Amino acid sequence: MTPLPVLPPDPDGYPPLSALNDLLFCERRCFLHRVEGVWVENHHTAAGTLDHRRVHRPRDADAGGTRTARGLWIVSHRLRVVGVCDLVEFRPDPAGGPDVPFPVEYKRGRRRRWDNNEVQLCAQAVALEEVLKVPVPAGALYFVKTRRRQEVAFDARLRDRTADAAARLHALLAARTAPPPVVHPKCRQCSLHAACLPDLVAAPAAYRRAAANLFRPT
């Protein structure tokens, strides 16, 4: 596991927790978003923003002994990230101890093969544990399209993966150049596809041909 340097707490300078998801989806995309400030809206990002606004709205009083908090700001000094929990359920402890936090992260699409969502959720659990001083053993991803929950256990493997992603994130944000693209089928759905140009940048010969055609006199 990549060691995470211990630095003085500075929440104002911490990157958003959601950048961990960005990083694991694509390091180049994360760099363009977080370092170069390149952001392109499409129907996926716009719909996701609306979904998060809906879940953060105050609701009626909680029922069944479970308290909920929406749009809860959190910080982890260990991972050096800040962010917002879409929803945290505080479930009664059968043993009579403090309520057990159960974070729920809302996602627009369906369950995916990559673990970027799980890492983002686990980072929320780490932050909640730091603030509340109680274990957070599990949480859930809620997929808006299918209206289904996927429960996620925060085991040692996922916690190590999350700490490693945080270390990689801080190293990436300190870099001066964007990492090269890794062409993948998911590139087609990326809002930065036109700005990133992964097929051209990853294939220098294709890039040279495109440049030659662009500036060829007619």
Buried (B, 14 or more C-beta within 10 A) or exposed (E): EEEBEEEEEEEEEBBBBBBBBBBBBBBBBBBBBBBEEBEBEEEEEEBBEEBBEEBBEEEEEEEEEEBBBBBBEBBBBBBBBBBBBBBBBBBBEEEEEEBBBBBBBBBBBEEBEEBBBBBBBBBBBBBBBBBBEBBBEBBBBBBBEEEEEBEBEBEEEBBEBBBBBBBBBBEBBEEEEBBEBEEEEBBEEBBBBEEBBBBBBBBEEEBEEBEEEEEEEE
